[in-house]
Amino acid sequence: MARAAPQSVREPGDESVPVDVDAFKRALASWASGVTVVTARRGEHVHGMTVSAFCSVSLTPPLVMVCLDKSSNTLELVEAEKVFTVNVLAQGQEELSQRFASKEHEDRRFEGLAWQPGANGCPRIPGAVSAMDCRVIDTVDAGDHLIYIGQVDAAHATDAQPLVYLRGGYRALS
């Protein structure tokens, strides 16, 4: 005798399964985050993108993770070279955040930007609060993104205030 497939059980008022995409975006928008630009380099070809999905993973060894859209040009360079740099943007760098987030003129993101190569050769953004030069040690396939876990091989930090993003806008720390 065939058994019936188990039914999903939802409590009254439970709107968590399945989640509406717009509701999910609104929920994520309530998480304040720093703004980072992840950069990569292959020879003379450099690329970067604004990334909000970044966090520390481990102190020993020093590990961080970033999530990159599978369709991004930056991902192609990270895949090829297995290195990237995370640049934490400073207050006042909203224009850079927007420049590296926009698909328009994607090939000209570095124009007029006097970047310096980090220890791994990837661009460090001038004026950023910090930069972490990473080597990919693991990759996880996650929907429309890849999660890269990178070992931090070099880091630089300043006392500048970070750029913060919350509910669709940039914020200052008080």
DRENMAR-715185 format. One line per field, with one value per atom (N, C-alpha, C, O): atom name; z, y, x. Coordinates in Angstrom, 2 decimals. Layout:
BEGIN
tipa <- c(CA | ...) $
up <- c(Z | ...) $
north <- c(Y | ...) $
east <- c(X | ...) $
END
This chain:
BEGIN
tipa <- c(N | CA | C | O | N | CA | C | O | N | CA | C | O | N | CA | C | O | N | CA | C | O | N | CA | C | O | N | CA | C | O | N | CA | C | O | N | CA | C | O | N | CA | C | O | N | CA | C | O | N | CA | C | O | N | CA | C | O | N | CA | C | O | N | CA | C | O | N | CA | C | O | N | CA | C | O | N | CA | C | O | N | CA | C | O | N | CA | C | O | N | CA | C | O | N | CA | C | O | N | CA | C | O | N | CA | C | O | N | CA | C | O | N | CA | C | O | N | CA | C | O | N | CA | C | O | N | CA | C | O | N | CA | C | O | N | CA | C | O | N | CA | C | O | N | CA | C | O | N | CA | C | O | N | CA | C | O | N | CA | C | O | N | CA | C | O | N | CA | C | O | N | CA | C | O | N | CA | C | O | N | CA | C | O | N | CA | C | O | N | CA | C | O | N | CA | C | O | N | CA | C | O | N | CA | C | O | N | CA | C | O | N | CA | C | O | N | CA | C | O | N | CA | C | O | N | CA | C | O | N | CA | C | O | N | CA | C | O | N | CA | C | O | N | CA | C | O | N | CA | C | O | N | CA | C | O | N | CA | C | O | N | CA | C | O | N | CA | C | O | N | CA | C | O | N | CA | C | O | N | CA | C | O | N | CA | C | O | N | CA | C | O | N | CA | C | O | N | CA | C | O | N | CA | C | O | N | CA | C | O | N | CA | C | O | N | CA | C | O | N | CA | C | O | N | CA | C | O | N | CA | C | O | N | CA | C | O | N | CA | C | O | N | CA | C | O | N | CA | C | O | N | CA | C | O | N | CA | C | O | N | CA | C | O | N | CA | C | O | N | CA | C | O | N | CA | C | O | N | CA | C | O | N | CA | C | O | N | CA | C | O | N | CA | C | O | N | CA | C | O | N | CA | C | O | N | CA | C | O | N | CA | C | O | N | CA | C | O | N | CA | C | O | N | CA | C | O | N | CA | C | O | N | CA | C | O | N | CA | C | O | N | CA | C | O | N | CA | C | O | N | CA | C | O | N | CA | C | O | N | CA | C | O | N | CA | C | O | N | CA | C | O | N | CA | C | O | N | CA | C | O | N | CA | C | O | N | CA | C | O | N | CA | C | O | N | CA | C | O | N | CA | C | O | N | CA | C | O | N | CA | C | O | N | CA | C | O | N | CA | C | O | N | CA | C | O | N | CA | C | O | N | CA | C | O | N | CA | C | O | N | CA | C | O | N | CA | C | O | N | CA | C | O | N | CA | C | O | N | CA | C | O | N | CA | C | O | N | CA | C | O | N | CA | C | O | N | CA | C | O | N | CA | C | O | N | CA | C | O | N | CA | C | O | N | CA | C | O | N | CA | C | O | N | CA | C | O | N | CA | C | O | N | CA | C | O | N | CA | C | O | N | CA | C | O | N | CA | C | O | N | CA | C | O | N | CA | C | O | N | CA | C | O | N | CA | C | O | N | CA | C | O | N | CA | C | O | N | CA | C | O | N | CA | C | O | N | CA | C | O | N | CA | C | O | N | CA | C | O | N | CA | C | O | N | CA | C | O | N | CA | C | O | N | CA | C | O | N | CA | C | O | N | CA | C | O | N | CA | C | O | N | CA | C | O | N | CA | C | O | N | CA | C | O | N | CA | C | O | N | CA | C | O | N | CA | C | O | N | CA | C | O | N | CA | C | O | N | CA | C | O | N | CA | C | O | N | CA | C | O | N | CA | C | O | N | CA | C | O | N | CA | C | O | N | CA | C | O | N | CA | C | O) $
up <- c(0.00 | 0.00 | 0.00 | 0.78 | -0.86 | -0.95 | 0.20 | 0.60 | 0.71 | 1.80 | 1.21 | 0.20 | 1.83 | 1.40 | 1.77 | 2.81 | 0.90 | 1.19 | 2.41 | 2.56 | 3.27 | 4.45 | 4.02 | 3.05 | 4.74 | 4.48 | 5.29 | 6.42 | 4.71 | 5.44 | 6.49 | 6.18 | 7.71 | 8.80 | 9.07 | 9.32 | 9.03 | 9.34 | 10.46 | 10.47 | 11.37 | 12.47 | 11.97 | 11.06 | 12.54 | 12.14 | 12.35 | 13.40 | 11.32 | 11.41 | 11.01 | 10.96 | 10.73 | 10.33 | 8.85 | 7.99 | 8.57 | 7.19 | 6.69 | 5.66 | 7.42 | 7.07 | 5.95 | 5.35 | 5.65 | 4.62 | 3.70 | 4.21 | 2.41 | 1.72 | 1.85 | 2.00 | 1.78 | 1.98 | 0.66 | -0.39 | 0.73 | -0.39 | -0.61 | 0.34 | -1.87 | -2.18 | -1.64 | -1.08 | -1.80 | -1.30 | 0.22 | 0.79 | 0.89 | 2.36 | 2.80 | 3.79 | 2.07 | 2.38 | 2.24 | 3.10 | 1.16 | 0.95 | 2.07 | 2.55 | 2.47 | 3.56 | 4.86 | 5.62 | 5.12 | 6.34 | 6.32 | 7.33 | 5.18 | 5.07 | 5.23 | 5.79 | 4.74 | 4.80 | 6.23 | 6.47 | 7.17 | 8.57 | 9.26 | 10.45 | 8.54 | 9.08 | 8.65 | 7.46 | 9.58 | 9.26 | 8.94 | 9.63 | 7.89 | 7.55 | 7.07 | 6.58 | 7.22 | 6.61 | 5.11 | 4.63 | 4.37 | 2.91 | 2.47 | 2.83 | 1.70 | 1.22 | -0.30 | -0.96 | -0.84 | -2.25 | -2.31 | -1.81 | -2.94 | -3.13 | -4.49 | -5.50 | -4.51 | -5.75 | -6.10 | -5.25 | -7.40 | -7.90 | -9.08 | -9.68 | -9.39 | -10.47 | -11.16 | -10.53 | -12.47 | -13.28 | -14.29 | -15.27 | -14.06 | -14.91 | -14.82 | -13.72 | -15.95 | -15.97 | -15.84 | -15.73 | -15.84 | -15.75 | -14.28 | -13.53 | -13.87 | -12.49 | -12.51 | -13.46 | -11.44 | -11.31 | -9.84 | -8.98 | -9.55 | -8.18 | -8.16 | -9.15 | -7.02 | -6.86 | -5.40 | -4.49 | -5.20 | -3.85 | -3.33 | -4.01 | -2.11 | -1.50 | -0.09 | 0.73 | 0.20 | 1.56 | 2.35 | 3.58 | 1.67 | 2.35 | 2.60 | 1.81 | 3.72 | 4.15 | 5.66 | 6.35 | 6.18 | 7.63 | 7.98 | 7.15 | 9.23 | 9.73 | 10.00 | 10.30 | 9.88 | 10.11 | 11.26 | 12.10 | 11.31 | 12.31 | 12.59 | 11.70 | 13.83 | 14.19 | 13.97 | 13.59 | 14.23 | 14.09 | 13.29 | 13.85 | 12.02 | 11.23 | 10.90 | 11.03 | 10.48 | 10.15 | 8.85 | 7.77 | 8.97 | 7.81 | 7.72 | 8.74 | 6.49 | 6.21 | 5.10 | 4.43 | 4.93 | 3.80 | 3.08 | 3.68 | 1.77 | 0.93 | 0.00 | -0.38 | -0.36 | -1.31 | -2.59 | -2.57 | -3.71 | -5.00 | -5.95 | -6.06 | -6.65 | -7.65 | -8.75 | -9.24 | -9.12 | -10.13 | -11.49 | -12.28 | -11.76 | -13.06 | -13.07 | -14.09 | -11.95 | -11.87 | -12.55 | -12.56 | -13.10 | -13.69 | -12.61 | -12.86 | -11.43 | -10.33 | -9.98 | -9.74 | -9.96 | -9.65 | -10.63 | -10.22 | -11.90 | -12.90 | -12.54 | -12.68 | -12.09 | -11.74 | -10.45 | -10.35 | -9.47 | -8.23 | -8.54 | -8.01 | -9.39 | -9.77 | -10.44 | -10.17 | -11.29 | -12.04 | -11.17 | -11.29 | -10.29 | -9.53 | -8.08 | -7.45 | -7.56 | -6.19 | -5.13 | -4.06 | -5.42 | -4.44 | -4.60 | -5.67 | -3.54 | -3.56 | -2.41 | -1.48 | -2.49 | -1.39 | -0.99 | -1.84 | 0.31 | 0.85 | 1.32 | 2.19 | 0.75 | 1.14 | 1.88 | 1.30 | 3.15 | 3.94 | 3.70 | 4.07 | 3.09 | 2.73 | 3.95 | 4.96 | 3.82 | 4.90 | 4.65 | 3.52 | 5.72 | 5.55 | 4.48 | 4.44 | 3.63 | 2.55 | 1.26 | 0.25 | 1.26 | 0.04 | -0.60 | -1.26 | -0.41 | -0.99 | -2.51 | -3.11 | -3.14 | -4.61 | -5.06 | -6.06 | -4.36 | -4.71 | -4.53 | -5.35 | -3.46 | -3.23 | -4.41 | -4.92 | -4.83 | -5.95 | -7.27 | -8.08 | -7.48 | -8.72 | -8.86 | -9.94 | -7.77 | -7.83 | -7.73 | -7.92 | -7.43 | -7.37 | -8.70 | -9.02 | -9.48 | -10.72 | -11.85 | -12.02 | -12.61 | -13.78 | -14.96 | -15.88 | -14.91 | -15.97 | -15.89 | -14.81 | -17.00 | -17.07 | -16.17 | -15.60 | -16.07 | -15.20 | -15.54 | -14.66 | -16.81 | -17.24 | -16.89 | -17.09 | -16.37 | -16.06 | -14.57 | -14.19 | -13.73 | -12.29 | -11.69 | -10.72 | -12.24 | -11.68 | -12.32 | -11.92 | -13.30 | -13.95 | -12.93 | -12.17 | -12.93 | -12.04 | -10.59 | -9.74 | -10.29 | -8.92 | -8.76 | -9.41 | -7.90 | -7.71 | -6.71 | -5.61 | -7.09 | -6.19 | -6.14 | -7.03 | -5.07 | -4.89 | -4.76 | -4.21 | -5.27 | -5.11 | -3.68 | -3.04 | -3.19 | -1.88 | -1.99 | -3.04 | -0.90 | -0.86 | -1.89 | -2.32 | -2.29 | -3.28 | -4.69 | -5.62 | -4.85 | -6.14 | -6.45 | -7.41 | -5.66 | -5.89 | -5.42 | -4.49 | -6.05 | -5.70 | -4.27 | -3.78 | -3.63 | -2.37 | -2.71 | -3.39 | -2.22 | -2.51 | -1.62 | -0.40 | -2.21 | -1.38 | -0.46 | -0.87 | 0.77 | 1.75 | 2.46 | 3.33 | 2.13 | 2.80 | 4.27 | 4.62 | 5.11 | 6.54 | 6.74 | 7.56 | 5.98 | 6.09 | 4.78 | 3.93 | 4.66 | 3.51 | 4.01 | 4.85 | 3.49 | 3.84 | 2.55 | 1.74 | 2.37 | 1.19 | 1.51 | 2.46 | 0.68 | 0.99 | -0.10 | -1.28 | 0.33 | -0.55 | -0.36 | 0.78 | -1.45 | -1.36 | -0.84 | -1.38 | 0.23 | 0.75 | 0.60 | 0.71 | 0.33 | 0.12 | -0.62 | -0.52 | -1.36 | -2.11 | -1.88 | -1.92 | -1.65 | -1.43 | -2.43 | -2.53 | -3.15 | -4.09 | -3.28 | -2.51 | -3.46 | -2.68 | -3.55 | -3.61 | -4.23 | -5.06 | -6.20 | -6.98 | -6.30 | -7.38 | -7.02 | -7.76 | -5.91 | -5.46 | -5.16 | -4.99 | -5.11 | -4.56 | -3.30 | -3.26 | -2.27 | -1.02 | -1.05 | -1.19 | -0.90 | -0.85 | 0.57 | 1.20 | 1.06 | 2.36 | 2.04 | 1.36 | 2.56 | 2.28 | 3.53 | 4.56 | 3.43 | 4.52 | 4.33 | 3.25 | 5.38 | 5.32 | 5.50 | 6.55 | 4.43 | 4.46 | 4.80 | 5.23 | 4.62 | 4.99 | 5.27 | 4.65 | 6.21 | 6.57 | 6.94 | 7.45 | 6.66 | 6.98 | 7.50 | 6.93 | 8.56 | 9.11 | 9.53 | 9.90 | 9.45 | 9.90 | 11.00 | 11.35 | 11.52 | 12.54 | 11.93 | 12.68 | 10.62 | 9.96 | 10.33 | 10.72 | 10.21 | 10.47 | 9.23 | 8.11 | 9.43 | 8.28 | 7.69 | 8.36 | 6.43 | 5.74 | 6.13 | 6.04 | 6.57 | 7.02 | 6.12 | 5.71 | 5.83 | 4.98 | 5.75 | 6.31 | 5.77 | 6.49 | 5.82 | 5.52 | 5.59 | 5.04 | 3.79 | 3.64 | 2.90 | 1.60 | 1.58 | 0.59 | 2.65 | 2.68 | 3.48 | 4.31 | 3.23 | 3.97 | 5.29 | 5.36 | 6.33 | 7.67 | 8.24 | 7.82 | 9.20 | 9.94 | 11.34 | 11.91 | 11.89 | 13.28 | 14.17 | 13.87 | 15.28 | 16.16 | 17.35 | 18.21) $
north <- c(-1.17 | 0.00 | 1.24 | 1.31 | 2.21 | 3.44 | 4.37 | 4.51 | 5.00 | 5.97 | 7.35 | 7.68 | 8.14 | 9.53 | 10.34 | 10.12 | 11.27 | 12.16 | 13.01 | 13.44 | 13.26 | 14.10 | 15.50 | 16.05 | 16.07 | 17.42 | 18.42 | 18.14 | 19.59 | 20.65 | 21.18 | 21.48 | 21.30 | 21.79 | 23.24 | 23.56 | 24.12 | 25.53 | 25.94 | 25.60 | 26.65 | 27.17 | 28.36 | 29.06 | 28.60 | 29.79 | 31.06 | 31.26 | 31.91 | 33.16 | 33.02 | 34.02 | 31.80 | 31.58 | 31.91 | 31.16 | 33.03 | 33.47 | 33.17 | 33.70 | 32.34 | 32.13 | 31.11 | 31.08 | 30.26 | 29.24 | 29.23 | 29.08 | 29.37 | 29.90 | 31.41 | 32.08 | 31.93 | 33.37 | 34.12 | 33.69 | 35.22 | 36.12 | 36.88 | 37.34 | 37.00 | 37.64 | 39.07 | 39.47 | 39.83 | 41.21 | 41.25 | 42.11 | 40.33 | 40.26 | 39.90 | 40.43 | 38.98 | 38.59 | 39.78 | 39.99 | 40.54 | 41.72 | 42.75 | 43.34 | 42.96 | 43.91 | 43.44 | 44.24 | 42.14 | 41.59 | 41.78 | 42.17 | 41.52 | 41.70 | 43.17 | 43.46 | 44.08 | 45.51 | 46.03 | 47.09 | 45.30 | 45.76 | 45.35 | 45.63 | 44.69 | 44.32 | 45.38 | 45.47 | 46.16 | 47.17 | 46.45 | 45.51 | 46.91 | 46.28 | 47.32 | 48.39 | 46.97 | 47.76 | 47.56 | 46.62 | 48.43 | 48.33 | 47.96 | 48.63 | 46.89 | 46.45 | 46.43 | 46.25 | 46.60 | 46.37 | 45.23 | 45.35 | 44.14 | 43.01 | 43.17 | 43.36 | 43.08 | 43.28 | 42.02 | 41.20 | 41.89 | 40.76 | 41.24 | 42.28 | 40.46 | 40.86 | 39.61 | 38.61 | 39.72 | 38.69 | 39.43 | 39.97 | 39.46 | 40.24 | 41.71 | 42.27 | 42.34 | 43.76 | 43.98 | 45.12 | 42.89 | 42.99 | 43.04 | 42.10 | 44.13 | 44.27 | 44.41 | 44.92 | 43.96 | 44.10 | 44.18 | 43.76 | 44.72 | 44.81 | 44.99 | 45.42 | 44.67 | 44.83 | 45.11 | 44.63 | 45.90 | 46.16 | 44.88 | 44.25 | 44.52 | 43.28 | 43.59 | 44.14 | 43.23 | 43.41 | 42.11 | 42.14 | 40.97 | 39.69 | 39.35 | 38.65 | 39.85 | 39.66 | 39.49 | 40.18 | 38.59 | 38.49 | 37.71 | 37.02 | 37.84 | 37.05 | 35.64 | 35.43 | 34.68 | 33.28 | 32.71 | 31.98 | 33.04 | 32.45 | 33.39 | 34.11 | 33.38 | 34.13 | 33.30 | 33.83 | 31.99 | 31.10 | 29.88 | 28.98 | 29.80 | 30.81 | 31.97 | 31.83 | 33.11 | 34.25 | 33.99 | 33.94 | 33.82 | 33.53 | 34.51 | 34.93 | 34.87 | 35.68 | 34.98 | 34.09 | 35.40 | 34.90 | 36.04 | 37.04 | 35.88 | 36.82 | 36.02 | 34.89 | 36.60 | 35.98 | 36.79 | 38.00 | 36.14 | 36.82 | 36.25 | 35.04 | 37.15 | 36.77 | 35.96 | 36.34 | 34.84 | 33.96 | 34.64 | 34.22 | 35.69 | 36.36 | 37.50 | 38.17 | 37.75 | 38.90 | 38.65 | 37.53 | 39.71 | 39.63 | 39.43 | 38.80 | 39.96 | 39.79 | 38.32 | 37.84 | 37.60 | 36.17 | 35.43 | 34.53 | 35.79 | 35.12 | 35.24 | 34.28 | 36.42 | 36.62 | 35.88 | 35.31 | 35.88 | 35.14 | 33.66 | 32.98 | 33.14 | 31.73 | 31.40 | 30.36 | 32.29 | 32.04 | 32.12 | 31.29 | 33.13 | 33.38 | 32.88 | 32.74 | 32.62 | 32.12 | 33.10 | 32.68 | 34.41 | 35.46 | 36.59 | 36.77 | 37.37 | 38.56 | 39.46 | 39.02 | 40.72 | 41.66 | 42.25 | 42.64 | 42.31 | 42.94 | 44.33 | 44.47 | 45.36 | 46.76 | 47.24 | 47.29 | 47.61 | 48.14 | 49.64 | 50.35 | 50.13 | 51.55 | 52.43 | 52.01 | 53.67 | 54.67 | 55.60 | 55.72 | 56.26 | 57.31 | 58.27 | 58.60 | 58.71 | 59.61 | 58.90 | 59.55 | 57.57 | 56.81 | 56.21 | 55.17 | 56.89 | 56.41 | 56.31 | 55.37 | 57.29 | 57.28 | 56.02 | 55.41 | 55.61 | 54.38 | 53.15 | 52.24 | 53.14 | 52.03 | 51.90 | 50.80 | 53.01 | 53.01 | 52.66 | 51.92 | 53.19 | 52.90 | 51.41 | 50.84 | 50.76 | 49.35 | 48.43 | 47.22 | 49.01 | 48.22 | 48.25 | 47.31 | 49.30 | 49.48 | 48.62 | 48.53 | 47.99 | 47.20 | 48.12 | 47.73 | 49.36 | 50.31 | 50.74 | 51.07 | 50.74 | 51.12 | 50.24 | 50.70 | 48.98 | 48.05 | 47.96 | 47.77 | 48.11 | 48.00 | 49.23 | 49.22 | 50.30 | 51.53 | 51.86 | 53.02 | 50.90 | 51.14 | 51.70 | 52.46 | 51.33 | 51.76 | 53.04 | 53.52 | 53.59 | 54.82 | 55.94 | 56.22 | 56.58 | 57.71 | 57.33 | 58.21 | 56.05 | 55.58 | 55.13 | 54.19 | 55.81 | 55.54 | 54.41 | 54.62 | 53.20 | 52.04 | 51.53 | 51.78 | 50.80 | 50.17 | 48.66 | 48.23 | 47.86 | 46.41 | 45.98 | 46.47 | 45.07 | 44.49 | 43.39 | 43.20 | 42.65 | 41.59 | 40.50 | 39.81 | 40.34 | 39.31 | 39.89 | 39.17 | 41.20 | 41.85 | 42.46 | 43.22 | 42.14 | 42.68 | 44.14 | 44.53 | 44.95 | 46.36 | 46.64 | 46.06 | 47.54 | 48.15 | 49.52 | 50.30 | 49.81 | 51.07 | 52.17 | 52.02 | 53.29 | 54.39 | 54.96 | 55.15 | 55.24 | 55.84 | 54.86 | 55.26 | 53.57 | 52.57 | 52.45 | 52.70 | 52.06 | 51.87 | 50.74 | 50.84 | 49.66 | 48.53 | 47.75 | 47.91 | 46.91 | 46.02 | 44.69 | 44.66 | 43.60 | 42.26 | 41.51 | 41.29 | 41.11 | 40.36 | 38.87 | 38.36 | 38.19 | 36.82 | 35.83 | 36.17 | 34.60 | 33.46 | 32.50 | 32.12 | 32.09 | 31.20 | 29.84 | 29.21 | 29.38 | 28.04 | 27.12 | 25.90 | 27.71 | 26.88 | 27.70 | 28.92 | 26.99 | 27.60 | 26.77 | 25.54 | 27.46 | 26.78 | 27.34 | 28.55 | 26.45 | 26.85 | 27.15 | 26.31 | 28.36 | 28.77 | 29.56 | 30.79 | 28.88 | 29.55 | 30.30 | 29.73 | 31.60 | 32.41 | 33.04 | 33.89 | 32.63 | 33.13 | 31.98 | 30.83 | 32.30 | 31.40 | 32.05 | 33.25 | 31.25 | 31.73 | 31.35 | 30.18 | 32.36 | 32.13 | 32.31 | 33.34 | 31.32 | 31.46 | 31.72 | 30.94 | 32.84 | 33.24 | 33.33 | 33.83 | 32.85 | 33.04 | 34.40 | 34.71 | 35.21 | 36.55 | 36.43 | 36.02 | 36.81 | 36.73 | 38.07 | 38.10 | 39.16 | 40.50 | 41.37 | 41.21 | 42.30 | 43.20 | 44.57 | 44.70 | 45.59 | 46.97 | 47.64 | 47.44 | 48.42 | 49.12 | 50.53 | 50.80 | 51.43 | 52.81 | 53.09 | 52.21 | 54.29 | 54.70 | 55.40 | 55.90 | 55.44 | 56.11 | 55.42 | 54.25 | 56.14 | 55.58 | 54.83 | 55.30 | 53.65 | 52.87 | 53.44 | 54.12 | 53.13 | 53.42 | 52.33 | 51.14 | 52.71 | 51.76 | 51.88 | 52.98 | 50.74 | 50.70 | 50.04 | 48.95 | 50.70 | 50.19 | 50.69 | 51.88 | 49.79 | 50.12 | 50.99 | 51.96 | 50.62 | 51.29 | 52.59 | 53.32 | 52.91 | 54.15 | 54.05 | 53.15 | 54.98 | 55.04 | 55.75 | 56.68 | 55.33 | 55.89 | 56.22 | 55.67 | 57.12 | 57.45 | 56.88 | 56.85 | 56.45 | 56.02 | 57.24 | 58.23 | 57.19 | 58.35 | 58.13 | 59.00) $
east <- c(0.84 | 0.00 | 0.88 | 1.83 | 0.60 | 1.38 | 1.04 | -0.11 | 2.09 | 1.89 | 1.74 | 2.36 | 0.93 | 0.75 | 1.98 | 2.59 | 2.33 | 3.47 | 3.13 | 1.98 | 4.11 | 3.84 | 3.44 | 3.97 | 2.52 | 2.04 | 2.85 | 3.27 | 3.06 | 3.73 | 2.76 | 1.60 | 3.22 | 2.38 | 2.74 | 3.90 | 1.72 | 1.93 | 1.01 | -0.17 | 1.56 | 0.77 | -0.04 | 0.40 | -1.23 | -2.00 | -1.17 | -0.56 | -1.15 | -0.40 | 1.06 | 1.78 | 1.52 | 2.91 | 3.06 | 2.61 | 3.69 | 3.89 | 5.30 | 5.72 | 6.03 | 7.43 | 7.65 | 8.72 | 6.65 | 6.84 | 5.63 | 4.52 | 5.74 | 6.92 | 6.98 | 5.96 | 8.16 | 8.34 | 8.12 | 8.58 | 7.43 | 7.24 | 8.55 | 9.17 | 8.98 | 10.27 | 10.32 | 11.34 | 9.25 | 9.25 | 9.32 | 10.00 | 8.63 | 8.70 | 10.11 | 10.61 | 10.76 | 12.12 | 13.07 | 13.92 | 12.92 | 13.77 | 13.56 | 14.52 | 12.31 | 12.03 | 12.67 | 13.21 | 12.59 | 13.20 | 14.71 | 15.30 | 15.34 | 16.79 | 17.19 | 18.24 | 16.36 | 16.66 | 16.74 | 17.32 | 16.16 | 16.20 | 17.50 | 17.68 | 18.40 | 19.71 | 20.72 | 21.04 | 21.21 | 22.23 | 23.54 | 23.94 | 24.20 | 25.47 | 26.46 | 26.10 | 27.72 | 28.76 | 28.70 | 28.06 | 29.35 | 29.35 | 30.76 | 31.73 | 30.87 | 32.16 | 32.19 | 31.17 | 33.38 | 33.63 | 34.65 | 35.76 | 34.24 | 35.14 | 35.79 | 35.11 | 37.12 | 37.86 | 38.65 | 38.98 | 38.92 | 39.69 | 40.53 | 40.26 | 41.56 | 42.47 | 43.02 | 43.34 | 43.12 | 43.79 | 44.64 | 44.12 | 45.95 | 46.83 | 46.48 | 46.42 | 46.25 | 45.88 | 44.37 | 43.92 | 43.60 | 42.15 | 41.74 | 42.02 | 41.08 | 40.60 | 39.09 | 38.50 | 38.49 | 37.04 | 36.68 | 37.46 | 35.51 | 35.04 | 33.55 | 32.94 | 32.95 | 31.51 | 31.17 | 31.85 | 30.11 | 29.61 | 28.97 | 28.17 | 29.35 | 28.86 | 28.38 | 29.12 | 27.14 | 26.64 | 26.73 | 26.71 | 26.82 | 26.91 | 28.37 | 29.02 | 28.88 | 30.26 | 30.26 | 29.51 | 31.08 | 31.23 | 32.49 | 33.07 | 32.90 | 34.02 | 33.52 | 32.34 | 34.41 | 34.07 | 34.88 | 34.35 | 36.18 | 37.07 | 38.23 | 38.69 | 38.70 | 39.90 | 41.17 | 42.21 | 41.06 | 42.22 | 41.82 | 41.18 | 42.15 | 42.85 | 41.92 | 40.70 | 42.47 | 41.62 | 40.86 | 41.45 | 39.53 | 38.69 | 37.53 | 36.98 | 37.17 | 35.98 | 35.21 | 35.72 | 33.95 | 33.18 | 32.50 | 32.10 | 32.38 | 31.65 | 30.75 | 31.08 | 29.61 | 28.69 | 28.71 | 28.45 | 29.02 | 29.09 | 28.04 | 27.87 | 27.35 | 26.37 | 27.06 | 28.12 | 26.45 | 27.04 | 27.21 | 28.05 | 26.43 | 26.52 | 27.53 | 27.69 | 28.21 | 29.10 | 30.45 | 30.95 | 31.01 | 32.34 | 33.41 | 34.44 | 33.16 | 34.11 | 34.26 | 35.37 | 33.14 | 33.18 | 34.08 | 34.82 | 34.03 | 34.87 | 36.35 | 37.11 | 36.76 | 38.17 | 38.54 | 39.63 | 37.63 | 37.89 | 38.01 | 38.90 | 37.13 | 37.20 | 38.53 | 39.12 | 39.00 | 40.23 | 41.48 | 42.38 | 41.54 | 42.77 | 42.74 | 43.78 | 41.54 | 41.34 | 41.83 | 42.27 | 41.76 | 42.07 | 41.06 | 40.47 | 40.88 | 40.04 | 40.44 | 41.11 | 40.03 | 40.24 | 38.90 | 38.10 | 38.65 | 37.46 | 37.85 | 38.72 | 37.22 | 37.45 | 36.21 | 35.13 | 36.35 | 35.24 | 35.21 | 36.15 | 34.13 | 34.05 | 33.84 | 33.27 | 34.29 | 34.19 | 33.01 | 32.52 | 32.56 | 31.55 | 32.05 | 33.23 | 31.15 | 31.52 | 31.86 | 32.11 | 31.87 | 32.19 | 30.94 | 31.00 | 29.80 | 28.55 | 28.64 | 28.12 | 29.31 | 29.43 | 30.16 | 29.77 | 31.20 | 31.91 | 31.03 | 31.05 | 30.26 | 29.34 | 28.38 | 28.16 | 27.81 | 26.86 | 27.54 | 26.99 | 28.73 | 29.47 | 29.73 | 29.55 | 30.16 | 30.50 | 29.27 | 29.38 | 28.11 | 26.87 | 26.13 | 25.40 | 26.30 | 25.56 | 26.13 | 27.34 | 25.23 | 25.66 | 26.00 | 26.71 | 25.47 | 25.76 | 27.23 | 27.72 | 27.91 | 29.32 | 30.19 | 31.18 | 29.81 | 30.53 | 32.02 | 32.86 | 32.33 | 33.72 | 34.55 | 35.76 | 33.90 | 34.63 | 34.63 | 34.84 | 34.40 | 34.31 | 35.60 | 35.55 | 36.73 | 38.01 | 38.55 | 39.62 | 37.84 | 38.32 | 38.47 | 37.54 | 39.61 | 39.87 | 40.10 | 40.21 | 40.17 | 40.36 | 41.82 | 42.26 | 42.55 | 43.98 | 44.18 | 44.70 | 43.78 | 43.88 | 45.32 | 46.14 | 45.58 | 46.90 | 46.68 | 45.66 | 47.61 | 47.44 | 47.73 | 48.66 | 46.91 | 47.15 | 48.19 | 48.80 | 48.39 | 49.38 | 49.12 | 50.05 | 47.85 | 47.50 | 47.36 | 47.00 | 47.64 | 47.54 | 46.20 | 46.08 | 45.18 | 43.84 | 43.77 | 44.48 | 42.92 | 42.84 | 42.38 | 41.42 | 43.11 | 42.67 | 42.13 | 42.79 | 40.92 | 40.24 | 40.81 | 40.85 | 41.25 | 41.78 | 40.71 | 39.56 | 41.09 | 40.19 | 39.29 | 38.51 | 39.37 | 38.54 | 38.94 | 40.09 | 38.00 | 38.25 | 39.26 | 40.17 | 39.07 | 39.98 | 40.00 | 39.13 | 41.02 | 41.14 | 41.69 | 42.60 | 41.14 | 41.60 | 41.89 | 40.99 | 43.13 | 43.56 | 43.40 | 43.99 | 42.61 | 42.20 | 42.55 | 42.65 | 42.72 | 42.95 | 41.79 | 41.48 | 41.12 | 39.97 | 40.40 | 41.31 | 39.72 | 39.99 | 38.79 | 38.92 | 37.60 | 36.41 | 35.36 | 35.32 | 34.53 | 33.43 | 32.18 | 32.23 | 31.06 | 29.79 | 28.78 | 28.60 | 28.12 | 27.07 | 25.81 | 25.35 | 25.25 | 24.09 | 23.12 | 23.20 | 22.22 | 21.22 | 21.87 | 22.63 | 21.56 | 22.11 | 23.45 | 23.95 | 24.03 | 25.33 | 26.29 | 25.87 | 27.57 | 28.58 | 29.12 | 29.37 | 29.29 | 29.87 | 31.35 | 31.71 | 32.19 | 33.63 | 34.11 | 33.84 | 34.82 | 35.48 | 36.94 | 37.60 | 37.43 | 38.80 | 39.64 | 39.19 | 40.85 | 41.81 | 42.45 | 42.95 | 42.43 | 43.00 | 44.51 | 45.00 | 45.22 | 46.68 | 47.33 | 48.48 | 46.60 | 47.09 | 45.88 | 44.83 | 46.04 | 44.94 | 45.50 | 46.61 | 44.69 | 45.04 | 43.77 | 42.69 | 43.88 | 42.71 | 43.08 | 44.22 | 42.10 | 42.26 | 41.24 | 40.45 | 41.25 | 40.28 | 39.06 | 38.23 | 38.94 | 37.82 | 36.50 | 36.50 | 35.41 | 34.08 | 33.59 | 33.77 | 32.97 | 32.51 | 31.22 | 30.45 | 31.01 | 29.76 | 28.77 | 29.10 | 27.57 | 26.56 | 25.33 | 24.96 | 24.71 | 23.51 | 22.38 | 22.55 | 21.21 | 20.05 | 18.78 | 18.66 | 17.83 | 16.52 | 16.59 | 15.85 | 17.49 | 17.55 | 18.33 | 18.29 | 19.04 | 19.81 | 21.08 | 21.25 | 21.99 | 23.25 | 23.01 | 22.20 | 23.70 | 23.53 | 24.91 | 25.93 | 24.91 | 26.12 | 25.99 | 24.90 | 27.09 | 27.08 | 27.11 | 27.78 | 26.37 | 26.36 | 27.24 | 27.36) $
END
